[in-house]
Amino acid sequence: MRFRQLGNSGLKVAELCLGTMTFGEESGFGAGEAECRKVFDAYLAAGGNFIDTANIYTGGTSERMLSRMIAAERARLVVATKFSMTTDPRDPNAGGNSRKNLQQALDASLKRLGTDYLDLYWVHAWDAMTPLDELLRALDDAVRAGKVLYTGFSNVPAWVVARAQTLAELSGWSRFVALQLHYSLADRSVERELLGCAQALGLAVTAWSPLAGGVLSGKYAATAEARAAQPGRLTTSGWGKVFLTERHLALAEAVRGVARDVGRTSSQVAVRWLLQRPGGVIPILGVRNAAQLADLLGATAFTLDDNALSTLEAASRIDIGYPMALLNGVPGRRMVHGEHHDAIVAAG
């Protein structure tokens, strides 16, 4: 396992992060503690140190389970959890990014995890309501109190990240060091704004659902006729069903073809593609058992060549949209830089 610097911080994290949304059986798609312990131990044995959870995962079971696993090696582990999502739909203050919810959620997570500090605390989602200065100042207070070392933002528009990072910098508050985004071959929409925002502001990017709910693993039949003949193959989580479309199943076939050519599994290819994205994306691995983890860890053992990358690019390409389609296109560059636009862009 290689390590990467987490954004513009001094923190070093493994190139693959262990996600623990499957730690616990309350969600209906997780595993019991015995199997989760095998997953955790295998990840550490492979050299991993980056553990990701959230206060809502399996109703808090994930954090409680992790408390028993991280205790012996807490100092060397990078432990991250999240807040924002409601923990009580009846209470309007049990969710969102208010100072009240942040403080209550943080204290509850620390108690469940059995630790007195978090290495990384994620804002799980932008709530479109809490003033950014309230959120940023509350996070800064948590850092100054020693309860949190670094902060990050997940599920957030690029303009919010840019405004928050600028406001924190000008105010002398703790700045975000990372973004946690939904990113995979099946959904590259973050390339329109968020990846450029992260690179410009020195933020690391971690990618959740790198297999698009399991569709990119290749386990689903590629055609409607085949799926009709194999109804049992269509069982997946609610999130995974979003990707059971003809386009994504065709993409999964393209991934399968590349995997066959390079002698790897489809899952390894999908994760490897993320590892080779510009800026050093960190995939978050969520698995149900140690066998699945062993497969995904294999993504660190090879490199996709230009032919493989070109095939995957052609199969997953998106319309980058305005304004970048204009600004990066020849007409746009010519309008700005004149007839020497290629040389100017190349030099830049």
Buried (B, 14 or more C-beta within 10 A) or exposed (E): BEBBBBBEBEBEBBBBBBBBBBBBBEBEBBBEBEBBBBBBEBBBEBBBBBBBBBBBBBEBBBBBBBBEBBEEEBEEBBBBBBBBBBBEEEEEEBBBBBBEBBBBBBEBBBBBBBBEBBBBBBBBBBBEEBEBEBBBBBBBBBBEEEBBBBBBBBBBEBEBBBEBBEBBEEEEBBBBBBBBBBBBBBBBBBBBBBBBBBEEBBBBBBBBBBBBBBBBBBEBBBEEEEBEEEEEEEEBBEBBEBBBEEEBBEBBBBBBBBBEEBEBBBBBBBBBBBBBBEEBBBBBBBBBBBEBBBBBBBBBEBEBEEEBBEBBEEBBEEEBEEEBEBEEEEEBBEEEBEEEBEEEEEEE
